[in-house]
Amino acid sequence: MKEIIKLERTVSVVINERFEICYSNISKDVAKEYLKDFYVFNYLPTDDVASYRIRYHTVNISTIDLDKKGYYLILIQPYEQLYKYACKDILTGLYNRNCWEELLKGTIHHLVPREKSLIMIDIDNLKYLNDKKGHLIGDKAVRIVGQAIRESIRESDVAVRYGADKFVILIGSTQKDAADKVIKRIKENISKRGKEENIDIKISAGIACCDCVKTVEDIIKMTDTDLYKEKRIKKFKEEQSSKKLKDLLKEIERLRDELNQKVAQSDKEINNEEMLKLSQKLDELIIKGLKDEE
C-alpha cells in the first residue's frame, strides 16, 4: 500500500452510480486520486452508509437520492482532528472521561510520567447550585473550575473532567508539596473567579503520590479515598458548627426571655444593674454568633 498524504481538511465528493464525480470541494482530478488511494470503491454500500478508518483518516460513505437517481456522498476527514474534538469536554475544554480511559489503555500516545501524583477535585455544592440557582449557574461553576485547573497546571500535566462534578489531574511528581501547591493555585483561582461571577463554589481535593510500583487505577482509588476523607472532615466540622450555633441561639433566647421578664415587672422595683448585665451578656452572645457565621 502506498503512503497516503495526510489531509488538512475534510474532502467531500459526490459520485453517481456510474462512479462519475458530480461534485467535489477540491479539483476533480485530485479527487479521483483520493477515491483510489482511500479504496472508496471497495467500500461503496448497497444501501444506507459505510464507515471505516485508514491511516490518519476516517471515510464515511452515504447513499443519497436526488431527482430519483442514486448517488454516493463521500466524506474523507482527518482522524486526528475528529479525535481531538471527541476527546474534549465541551464545557471545560479539558479532556473527557472517554479520553482518560483511552489514555490508560495506551490508545492515546501521551507520556504518562513514571513518577506521578494524582489530584482529584470534587465540586461540593454543584447539586445545590443546579437545584437552587439553575443549571446555567451550575454550568458556569463547572467552567470556572475547569478554567482554574487549566491555568494552574503545566502543559505536560493531564487534566480530565472525570464526572459531572469531579476532575482528575495527573502531574509528574511524587512530592505531596507539589500537588498541594497545584491545589492551592486552583482554589485561589476559583475563589477569585467565583467572586467576580457572584457564585460561591466549594470544592474538596484528594491527593495520591506514587511511583512506578502502583498503576494509575490504584492511584485513583487512593485519591478517591483521600478526597472523601476531606469531605467527611468538612461535614463533621459543619455539624459541630451547626450544633454550637443551635446551643448559642438557645442561650440567646433564654437571656432574652429573662430580660423581657425583668422589664415586664413594672409594678416591682427593677434592678438596673442586673438588667444591664443581662443586656451586655446578650449583646456578647449575638456578636459571637455573627463572628462564627463569617
Secondary structure, DSSP 8 states (H G I E B T S, - for coil): -------SS-EEEEEETT--EEEESS-HHHHHHHHHHTTGGGS--SSSEEEEEETTEEEEEEEEEETTEEEEEEEEEEHHHHHHHHHB-TTTSSB-HHHHHHHHHT-S-----SSEEEEEEEETTHHHIIIII-HHHHHHHHHHHHHHHHTTS-TTSEEEE-SSSEEEEEES---HHHHHHHHHHHHHHHHHHHHHHT----EEEEEEEE-TTS-HHHHHHHHHHHHHHHHHHHHHHHHHHHHHHHHHHHHHHHHHHHHHHHHH-TTS---HHHHHHHHHHHHHHHHHHHHHH-
